[in-house]
Amino acid sequence: MLYREAGQFKTSYAKDLAIFPIRQDRWFIALVLIFFGLVVPLIANDYWLKSILIPLLVSSLAAIGLNILTGYAGQLSLGTAGFMAVGAFAAYNFNIRVPELPLIVDFILAGLCAALVGMVFGLPSLRIKGFYLAVATLAAQFFIEWVLTHFGWFTNYSSSGVISAPPMKMFGFAVESAVEKYLLTLGVVLVMALAAKNMVRSSAGRAWMAVRDKDISAEVIGIPLMKTKLTAFGVSSFYCGVAGALWTYCYLGTVEPAAFDLARSFLILFMIIIGGVGSILGSFLGAAFIGLLPIFLNNMAATIGHGTLQADTMANLEHVIFGGLIIFFLIVEPHGLARLWQIAKEKLRLWPFPY
């Protein structure tokens, strides 16, 4: 079979610990990157780029941030959208108040602002966990939304509370078209996803997983709980902050605090549940599944119902299917689509011999 390890020898410790140790995996990833980086910009229209692919990539980045906190560090959070809002409004304010800064620096500073806010609201994790921690982060969601609504400085004293992203420039070049915004979003997401993949394999990632599995035992063996938990909150919020900035600049163009409401926090949580808790790949799979499912349902309804199904009926049907899928994955496969993909690869490596 094509997916076999026979003859592939690791001659160094670094090669044995590579992210993709099997040659076929490296080929597959290279083909995927070529397709999304070179082919998609040539064949996709503006609707697919602006309305589907860009929000899917940004949602994947936010899901990676939540997966770092919940999947790897075991700290449940319902304030993801709030941290995205911090990043969105921070990038906007850095852009209009310090226009000399490059756009990529605005994104980094926005992520750092979100990281600081996340670490502040992560302090309760030192004393509480589980459902009580979720309630604490839920308070962060409401507090951030209230602050952005009632303090006009964050929206540059806009009477409507809606901000419009200034024109984007990257290294002196204007980023205006849908293809340019898509490539910018794709580049940022790929770099940060690679960084997250390496991070969870480092000593910090092992400390997160130790705290997730048993925090008391982790503390006994010398892992500092305060540093580990706050680092997880900071890194997670940084990813969510950058995602919020991309959501404002590359997708919507205009944004208000209500755009980052509690429903978006739950949506990102559903992404990692369906895609796979504790998996970087699962963040992409979950975002793609939840993002493409409504489109599939609408097309199927238009084909079967011949346009007789109303929009509110389809919206309710989507909620029912989302809820049913979450229950299904929690019962049948708690590790989500990423685990199913892993099982399929394991079977393929031994095919045609069953096990």
Sine and cosine of phi, psi and omega as CSV:
sin_phi,cos_phi,sin_psi,cos_psi,sin_omega,cos_omega
0.00,0.00,0.30,-0.95,-0.01,-1.00
-0.95,0.32,-0.47,0.88,-0.10,-1.00
-0.98,-0.20,0.94,0.34,0.00,-1.00
-0.80,-0.60,0.53,-0.85,-0.01,-1.00
-1.00,-0.06,-0.08,1.00,-0.10,-1.00
-0.84,0.54,0.78,-0.63,0.04,-1.00
1.00,0.04,-0.05,1.00,0.01,-1.00
-0.99,-0.17,0.98,-0.18,-0.09,-1.00
-0.98,-0.22,0.67,-0.74,0.08,-1.00
-1.00,-0.09,0.91,-0.41,-0.08,-1.00
-0.99,-0.13,0.06,1.00,0.02,-1.00
-0.52,-0.85,0.35,-0.94,0.01,-1.00
-0.91,0.42,-0.59,0.81,0.00,-1.00
-0.90,0.43,-0.65,0.76,0.02,-1.00
-0.92,0.39,-0.55,0.83,0.00,-1.00
-0.94,0.34,-0.45,0.90,0.00,-1.00
-0.98,-0.18,0.24,0.97,0.00,-1.00
-0.89,0.45,0.47,-0.88,0.01,-1.00
-0.88,0.47,-0.65,0.76,0.04,-1.00
-0.86,-0.51,1.00,0.08,-0.08,-1.00
-0.96,0.30,-0.37,0.93,-0.04,-1.00
-1.00,-0.07,0.69,-0.73,-0.06,-1.00
-0.87,0.50,-0.63,0.77,-0.01,-1.00
-0.89,0.46,-0.58,0.81,0.04,-1.00
-0.91,0.42,-0.63,0.77,0.03,-1.00
-0.91,0.41,-0.63,0.77,0.06,-1.00
-0.90,0.44,-0.68,0.73,-0.03,-1.00
-0.89,0.45,-0.70,0.71,0.01,-1.00
-0.91,0.42,-0.63,0.78,0.02,-1.00
-0.89,0.46,-0.66,0.75,0.02,-1.00
-0.91,0.41,-0.65,0.76,0.03,-1.00
-0.89,0.45,-0.69,0.72,0.00,-1.00
-0.91,0.41,-0.64,0.77,0.04,-1.00
-0.90,0.44,-0.65,0.76,-0.02,-1.00
-0.91,0.42,-0.77,0.64,-0.07,-1.00
-0.97,0.22,-0.42,0.91,-0.02,-1.00
-1.00,0.00,-0.50,0.87,-0.07,-1.00
-0.89,-0.45,-0.68,0.73,-0.09,-1.00
-0.98,0.20,-0.73,0.68,-0.06,-1.00
-0.85,0.53,-0.71,0.70,0.03,-1.00
-0.87,0.49,-0.39,0.92,-0.01,-1.00
-1.00,0.07,-0.53,0.85,-0.11,-0.99
-0.97,-0.26,-0.35,0.94,-0.08,-1.00
-1.00,0.08,0.61,-0.80,0.07,-1.00
-1.00,0.05,0.06,-1.00,-0.05,-1.00
-0.89,0.46,-0.56,0.83,-0.01,-1.00
-0.89,0.45,-0.74,0.68,-0.01,-1.00
-0.91,0.42,-0.63,0.78,-0.04,-1.00
-0.95,0.33,-0.76,0.65,-0.13,-0.99
-0.99,0.15,-0.58,0.81,-0.14,-0.99
-0.98,-0.18,-0.27,0.96,-0.07,-1.00
-0.84,-0.55,-0.86,0.52,-0.15,-0.99
-0.95,0.32,-0.69,0.72,-0.01,-1.00
-0.89,0.45,-0.76,0.65,0.05,-1.00
-0.89,0.45,-0.52,0.86,0.06,-1.00
-0.91,0.42,-0.67,0.74,0.02,-1.00
-0.91,0.41,-0.68,0.74,0.00,-1.00
-0.92,0.40,-0.66,0.75,0.05,-1.00
-0.90,0.45,-0.59,0.81,0.05,-1.00
-0.90,0.45,-0.64,0.77,0.01,-1.00
-0.91,0.41,-0.68,0.74,0.06,-1.00
-0.90,0.43,-0.61,0.79,0.04,-1.00
-0.91,0.41,-0.59,0.80,0.08,-1.00
-0.88,0.48,-0.68,0.73,0.03,-1.00
-0.87,0.49,-0.71,0.70,0.03,-1.00
-0.93,0.38,-0.56,0.83,0.02,-1.00
-0.92,0.40,-0.58,0.82,0.07,-1.00
-0.87,0.49,-0.68,0.73,-0.06,-1.00
-0.97,0.22,-0.73,0.68,-0.09,-1.00
-1.00,0.00,-0.70,0.71,-0.08,-1.00
-0.97,0.24,-0.64,0.77,-0.07,-1.00
-0.99,-0.14,-0.60,0.80,-0.02,-1.00
-0.99,-0.13,-0.21,0.98,0.07,-1.00
0.96,0.28,0.36,0.93,0.00,-1.00
-0.96,-0.27,0.94,-0.34,-0.05,-1.00
-0.95,0.31,0.72,-0.69,-0.05,-1.00
-0.69,-0.73,0.66,-0.75,0.11,-0.99
-0.86,-0.50,0.33,0.94,-0.02,-1.00
-0.93,-0.36,0.39,0.92,-0.08,-1.00
-0.86,0.50,-0.72,0.70,-0.02,-1.00
-0.90,0.43,-0.56,0.83,0.05,-1.00
-0.89,0.46,-0.67,0.74,0.04,-1.00
-0.93,0.37,-0.53,0.85,0.12,-0.99
-0.89,0.45,-0.64,0.77,0.02,-1.00
-0.90,0.44,-0.64,0.77,0.05,-1.00
-0.86,0.50,-0.72,0.69,0.02,-1.00
-0.90,0.44,-0.64,0.77,-0.02,-1.00
-0.90,0.43,-0.76,0.65,-0.05,-1.00
-0.97,0.25,-0.49,0.87,0.07,-1.00
-0.92,0.39,-0.70,0.71,0.03,-1.00
-0.88,0.48,-0.64,0.77,0.02,-1.00
-0.89,0.46,-0.72,0.70,-0.04,-1.00
-0.94,0.35,-0.63,0.78,0.07,-1.00
-0.89,0.46,-0.59,0.80,-0.05,-1.00
-0.94,0.35,-0.70,0.71,-0.08,-1.00
-0.99,0.11,-0.42,0.91,-0.07,-1.00
-0.99,-0.11,-0.44,0.90,0.08,-1.00
-0.77,-0.63,0.96,0.29,-0.10,-1.00
-0.91,0.41,-0.23,0.97,0.00,-1.00
-0.95,0.31,-0.34,0.94,-0.04,-1.00
-0.96,0.29,0.65,-0.76,0.11,-0.99
-0.90,0.44,0.41,-0.91,-0.06,-1.00
-0.88,0.47,-0.64,0.77,-0.03,-1.00
-0.91,0.41,-0.53,0.85,0.07,-1.00
-0.93,0.36,-0.61,0.79,0.08,-1.00
-0.86,0.51,-0.66,0.75,0.01,-1.00
-0.90,0.43,-0.68,0.74,-0.01,-1.00
-0.91,0.42,-0.70,0.71,0.03,-1.00
-0.90,0.43,-0.59,0.81,0.06,-1.00
-0.89,0.46,-0.67,0.75,0.05,-1.00
-0.90,0.44,-0.61,0.79,0.01,-1.00
-0.93,0.38,-0.62,0.79,0.07,-1.00
-0.89,0.46,-0.69,0.72,0.05,-1.00
-0.90,0.44,-0.59,0.81,0.02,-1.00
-0.90,0.44,-0.66,0.75,0.02,-1.00
-0.90,0.44,-0.70,0.71,0.03,-1.00
-0.90,0.44,-0.65,0.76,0.01,-1.00
-0.90,0.44,-0.63,0.78,0.02,-1.00
-0.93,0.38,-0.57,0.82,0.05,-1.00
-0.90,0.44,-0.72,0.69,0.00,-1.00
-0.98,0.19,-0.13,0.99,0.09,-1.00
-1.00,0.05,-0.15,0.99,0.01,-1.00
-0.85,0.52,-0.60,0.80,0.05,-1.00
-0.87,0.49,-0.34,0.94,0.00,-1.00
-0.91,0.41,-0.26,0.96,0.03,-1.00
-0.96,0.29,-0.34,0.94,-0.04,-1.00
-0.88,-0.48,-0.44,0.90,-0.06,-1.00
-0.80,-0.59,0.31,-0.95,0.04,-1.00
-0.42,-0.91,0.10,-0.99,0.03,-1.00
0.93,0.36,-0.70,-0.71,-0.06,-1.00
-0.87,0.50,-0.62,0.78,-0.03,-1.00
-0.92,0.39,-0.59,0.81,0.07,-1.00
-0.92,0.38,-0.61,0.80,0.06,-1.00
-0.87,0.49,-0.64,0.77,0.04,-1.00
-0.91,0.42,-0.63,0.77,0.02,-1.00
-0.89,0.45,-0.69,0.72,0.03,-1.00
-0.94,0.33,-0.47,0.88,0.10,-0.99
-0.90,0.43,-0.61,0.79,0.09,-1.00
-0.89,0.47,-0.60,0.80,0.06,-1.00
-0.88,0.48,-0.65,0.76,0.03,-1.00
-0.85,0.53,-0.76,0.65,-0.03,-1.00
-0.94,0.35,-0.61,0.80,-0.02,-1.00
-0.92,0.40,-0.71,0.71,-0.01,-1.00
-0.89,0.45,-0.68,0.73,0.01,-1.00
-0.90,0.43,-0.61,0.79,0.02,-1.00
-0.92,0.40,-0.68,0.73,-0.01,-1.00
-0.89,0.46,-0.72,0.70,-0.03,-1.00
-0.92,0.39,-0.41,0.91,-0.01,-1.00
-0.99,0.10,-0.59,0.81,-0.17,-0.99
-0.99,-0.16,-0.16,0.99,0.04,-1.00
-0.91,-0.41,0.95,-0.31,-0.13,-0.99
-0.92,0.39,-0.30,0.95,-0.03,-1.00
-0.88,0.48,-0.58,0.81,-0.06,-1.00
-0.93,0.38,-0.49,0.87,0.02,-1.00
-0.98,-0.21,0.28,0.96,-0.04,-1.00
0.84,0.54,0.60,0.80,0.05,-1.00
0.84,0.54,0.63,0.78,0.08,-1.00
-0.95,0.32,0.74,-0.68,-0.05,-1.00
-0.91,0.41,-0.51,0.86,-0.01,-1.00
-1.00,-0.02,-0.21,0.98,-0.06,-1.00
0.99,0.17,0.06,1.00,-0.03,-1.00
-0.98,-0.18,0.74,-0.67,0.03,-1.00
-0.96,-0.29,0.54,-0.84,0.06,-1.00
-0.92,-0.39,0.81,-0.59,-0.04,-1.00
-0.92,0.40,0.75,-0.66,0.06,-1.00
-0.90,0.43,0.29,-0.96,0.05,-1.00
-0.85,0.53,0.64,-0.77,-0.06,-1.00
-1.00,-0.04,0.66,-0.75,0.12,-0.99
-0.71,-0.70,0.75,-0.66,-0.01,-1.00
-0.83,-0.55,0.93,-0.38,-0.02,-1.00
0.83,0.56,0.65,0.76,0.05,-1.00
1.00,0.06,-0.10,1.00,-0.01,-1.00
-0.96,-0.27,0.68,-0.73,0.02,-1.00
-0.96,0.28,0.70,-0.72,0.05,-1.00
-0.95,-0.31,0.99,-0.13,-0.12,-0.99
-0.85,-0.53,-0.70,0.71,-0.11,-0.99
-0.97,0.26,0.24,-0.97,0.01,-1.00
-0.90,0.43,-0.60,0.80,0.00,-1.00
-0.91,0.41,-0.68,0.73,-0.01,-1.00
-0.91,0.42,-0.66,0.75,0.02,-1.00
-0.92,0.38,-0.60,0.80,0.03,-1.00
-0.91,0.42,-0.71,0.70,-0.01,-1.00
-0.91,0.41,-0.61,0.80,0.05,-1.00
-0.90,0.45,-0.73,0.69,0.01,-1.00
-0.89,0.46,-0.69,0.73,0.00,-1.00
-0.88,0.47,-0.69,0.73,0.00,-1.00
-0.89,0.45,-0.71,0.71,0.00,-1.00
-0.90,0.44,-0.69,0.72,-0.03,-1.00
-0.91,0.42,-0.68,0.74,-0.01,-1.00
-0.90,0.43,-0.69,0.72,0.00,-1.00
-0.89,0.45,-0.69,0.72,-0.04,-1.00
-0.96,0.28,-0.53,0.85,0.07,-1.00
-0.92,0.40,-0.66,0.75,0.05,-1.00
-0.90,0.44,-0.65,0.76,0.04,-1.00
-0.89,0.45,-0.65,0.76,0.02,-1.00
-0.92,0.40,-0.63,0.78,0.01,-1.00
-0.89,0.46,-0.66,0.75,0.04,-1.00
-0.95,0.30,-0.55,0.83,-0.04,-1.00
-0.91,0.42,-0.69,0.73,-0.04,-1.00
-0.95,0.31,-0.24,0.97,0.05,-1.00
-1.00,-0.10,-0.03,1.00,-0.02,-1.00
-1.00,0.00,-0.08,-1.00,0.02,-1.00
-0.90,0.44,-0.57,0.82,0.04,-1.00
-0.90,0.43,-0.67,0.74,0.03,-1.00
-0.91,0.42,-0.63,0.77,0.04,-1.00
-0.91,0.41,-0.57,0.82,0.06,-1.00
-0.92,0.40,-0.65,0.76,0.06,-1.00
-0.85,0.52,-0.73,0.69,-0.05,-1.00
-0.93,0.36,-0.53,0.85,0.06,-1.00
-0.91,0.42,-0.68,0.73,0.05,-1.00
-0.91,0.42,-0.62,0.79,0.03,-1.00
-0.89,0.46,-0.69,0.72,-0.08,-1.00
-0.96,0.29,-0.68,0.74,0.01,-1.00
-0.26,-0.97,0.98,-0.19,-0.10,-0.99
-0.92,0.39,-0.56,0.83,0.01,-1.00
-0.91,0.42,-0.71,0.71,0.03,-1.00
-0.90,0.44,-0.61,0.79,0.02,-1.00
-0.89,0.46,-0.64,0.77,0.02,-1.00
-0.93,0.37,-0.56,0.83,0.00,-1.00
-0.90,0.43,-0.62,0.78,-0.04,-1.00
-1.00,0.09,0.08,1.00,0.14,-0.99
0.96,-0.27,0.14,0.99,0.03,-1.00
-0.99,0.11,0.86,-0.51,0.00,-1.00
-0.95,0.31,0.90,-0.44,-0.08,-1.00
-0.91,0.42,-0.68,0.73,-0.05,-1.00
-0.87,0.49,-0.78,0.63,0.00,-1.00
-0.89,0.46,-0.68,0.73,-0.06,-1.00
-0.91,0.40,-0.73,0.69,-0.04,-1.00
-0.93,0.37,-0.69,0.72,0.00,-1.00
-0.92,0.38,-0.55,0.83,0.08,-1.00
-0.90,0.43,-0.66,0.75,0.04,-1.00
-0.89,0.46,-0.69,0.73,0.04,-1.00
-0.89,0.45,-0.66,0.75,-0.02,-1.00
-0.91,0.42,-0.74,0.68,-0.01,-1.00
-0.91,0.42,-0.69,0.72,0.02,-1.00
-0.87,0.50,-0.73,0.69,-0.01,-1.00
-0.92,0.39,-0.54,0.84,0.07,-1.00
-0.87,0.49,-0.73,0.69,0.02,-1.00
-0.89,0.46,-0.67,0.74,0.00,-1.00
-0.92,0.40,-0.60,0.80,0.02,-1.00
-0.90,0.43,-0.69,0.72,0.06,-1.00
-0.90,0.44,-0.63,0.78,0.05,-1.00
-0.88,0.48,-0.65,0.76,0.05,-1.00
-0.90,0.44,-0.63,0.78,0.04,-1.00
-0.90,0.43,-0.69,0.72,0.05,-1.00
-0.90,0.43,-0.60,0.80,0.02,-1.00
-0.87,0.48,-0.61,0.79,-0.03,-1.00
-0.97,0.22,-0.72,0.69,-0.14,-0.99
-0.99,0.11,-0.67,0.75,-0.14,-0.99
-0.99,-0.12,-0.34,0.94,-0.06,-1.00
-0.94,-0.34,-0.93,0.37,-0.12,-0.99
-0.98,0.18,-0.69,0.72,-0.11,-0.99
1.00,0.08,-0.59,0.80,0.12,-0.99
-0.77,-0.63,0.54,-0.84,-0.05,-1.00
-0.45,-0.89,0.44,-0.90,0.07,-1.00
-0.72,-0.69,0.30,-0.95,-0.02,-1.00
-0.83,0.55,-0.54,0.84,-0.03,-1.00
-0.92,0.40,-0.29,0.96,0.02,-1.00
-0.94,0.35,-0.37,0.93,0.01,-1.00
-0.93,-0.36,0.89,0.46,-0.06,-1.00
-1.00,-0.04,-0.08,-1.00,-0.06,-1.00
-0.90,0.44,-0.53,0.85,0.00,-1.00
-0.87,0.49,-0.58,0.81,0.02,-1.00
-0.94,0.34,-0.58,0.81,0.06,-1.00
-0.88,0.47,-0.69,0.72,0.03,-1.00
-0.91,0.41,-0.61,0.79,0.00,-1.00
-0.88,0.47,-0.68,0.73,0.03,-1.00
-0.92,0.38,-0.59,0.81,0.08,-1.00
-0.89,0.45,-0.65,0.76,0.04,-1.00
-0.90,0.44,-0.54,0.84,0.01,-1.00
-0.88,0.48,-0.71,0.71,-0.05,-1.00
-0.98,0.22,-0.43,0.90,0.07,-1.00
-0.93,0.37,-0.73,0.68,-0.02,-1.00
-0.96,0.27,-0.66,0.75,-0.02,-1.00
-0.96,0.29,-0.64,0.77,-0.01,-1.00
0.63,-0.77,0.91,-0.42,0.03,-1.00
-0.96,0.27,0.76,-0.65,-0.04,-1.00
0.98,0.19,0.60,0.80,-0.01,-1.00
-0.52,-0.85,0.81,-0.59,0.07,-1.00
-0.93,0.37,-0.67,0.74,0.06,-1.00
-0.87,0.49,-0.63,0.78,0.00,-1.00
-0.87,0.49,-0.49,0.87,0.04,-1.00
-0.90,0.43,-0.66,0.75,0.04,-1.00
-0.94,0.34,-0.68,0.73,-0.03,-1.00
-0.91,0.42,-0.67,0.74,0.00,-1.00
-0.92,0.40,-0.66,0.76,0.03,-1.00
-0.91,0.42,-0.66,0.75,0.03,-1.00
-0.91,0.41,-0.65,0.76,-0.03,-1.00
-0.90,0.43,-0.76,0.65,-0.05,-1.00
-0.95,0.30,-0.51,0.86,0.02,-1.00
-0.96,0.27,-0.59,0.81,-0.06,-1.00
-1.00,-0.01,-0.34,0.94,-0.02,-1.00
-0.87,0.50,-0.72,0.70,0.03,-1.00
-0.87,0.50,-0.60,0.80,0.02,-1.00
-0.91,0.42,-0.68,0.73,0.03,-1.00
-0.89,0.46,-0.68,0.73,-0.01,-1.00
-0.91,0.42,-0.65,0.76,0.01,-1.00
-0.90,0.43,-0.67,0.74,0.03,-1.00
-0.92,0.39,-0.63,0.77,0.03,-1.00
-0.92,0.40,-0.63,0.77,0.03,-1.00
-0.91,0.41,-0.62,0.79,0.03,-1.00
-0.92,0.39,-0.52,0.85,0.00,-1.00
-0.98,0.20,-0.71,0.71,-0.06,-1.00
-0.99,0.17,-0.73,0.69,-0.07,-1.00
-1.00,0.08,-0.10,0.99,0.00,-1.00
0.80,0.60,0.63,0.77,0.06,-1.00
0.98,0.19,0.15,0.99,-0.03,-1.00
-1.00,0.10,-0.36,0.93,0.01,-1.00
-0.97,0.24,0.74,-0.67,-0.03,-1.00
-0.99,0.15,0.28,-0.96,-0.06,-1.00
-0.91,0.42,-0.64,0.77,-0.02,-1.00
-0.92,0.39,-0.54,0.84,0.06,-1.00
-0.90,0.43,-0.68,0.73,0.01,-1.00
-0.92,0.40,-0.62,0.78,0.02,-1.00
-0.89,0.45,-0.68,0.73,0.04,-1.00
-0.92,0.40,-0.60,0.80,0.02,-1.00
-0.90,0.44,-0.63,0.78,0.06,-1.00
-0.87,0.49,-0.68,0.73,0.01,-1.00
-0.90,0.44,-0.64,0.77,0.02,-1.00
-0.90,0.44,-0.69,0.73,-0.02,-1.00
-0.93,0.38,-0.66,0.75,0.05,-1.00
-0.85,0.53,-0.75,0.66,-0.01,-1.00
-0.88,0.47,-0.67,0.74,0.02,-1.00
-0.90,0.43,-0.63,0.78,0.01,-1.00
-0.92,0.38,-0.63,0.78,0.03,-1.00
-0.89,0.46,-0.71,0.70,0.04,-1.00
-0.89,0.46,-0.66,0.75,-0.02,-1.00
-0.88,0.48,-0.74,0.67,-0.04,-1.00
-0.93,0.36,-0.58,0.81,0.03,-1.00
-0.90,0.43,-0.54,0.84,-0.04,-1.00
-1.00,0.03,-0.78,0.63,-0.15,-0.99
-0.99,0.11,-0.76,0.65,-0.06,-1.00
-0.64,-0.77,1.00,0.04,-0.06,-1.00
-0.87,0.49,-0.38,0.92,-0.02,-1.00
-1.00,0.02,0.05,1.00,0.20,-0.98
0.96,0.29,-0.34,-0.94,-0.08,-1.00
-0.90,0.43,-0.52,0.85,0.00,-1.00
-0.89,0.46,-0.61,0.79,0.03,-1.00
-0.93,0.37,-0.63,0.78,0.05,-1.00
-0.89,0.46,-0.63,0.78,0.05,-1.00
-0.90,0.43,-0.64,0.76,0.03,-1.00
-0.91,0.41,-0.67,0.75,0.03,-1.00
-0.89,0.45,-0.65,0.76,0.02,-1.00
-0.88,0.47,-0.64,0.77,0.03,-1.00
-0.92,0.38,-0.61,0.79,0.03,-1.00
-0.90,0.43,-0.65,0.76,0.04,-1.00
-0.92,0.39,-0.61,0.80,-0.02,-1.00
-0.92,0.39,-0.54,0.84,0.00,-1.00
-0.93,0.36,-0.43,0.90,-0.02,-1.00
-0.97,-0.25,-0.05,1.00,-0.03,-1.00
-0.88,0.48,0.65,-0.76,0.16,0.99
-0.99,-0.11,0.31,0.95,-0.03,-1.00
-1.00,0.01,0.86,-0.51,-0.02,-1.00
-0.96,0.27,0.26,-0.96,0.07,-1.00
-0.48,-0.88,0.00,0.00,0.00,0.00
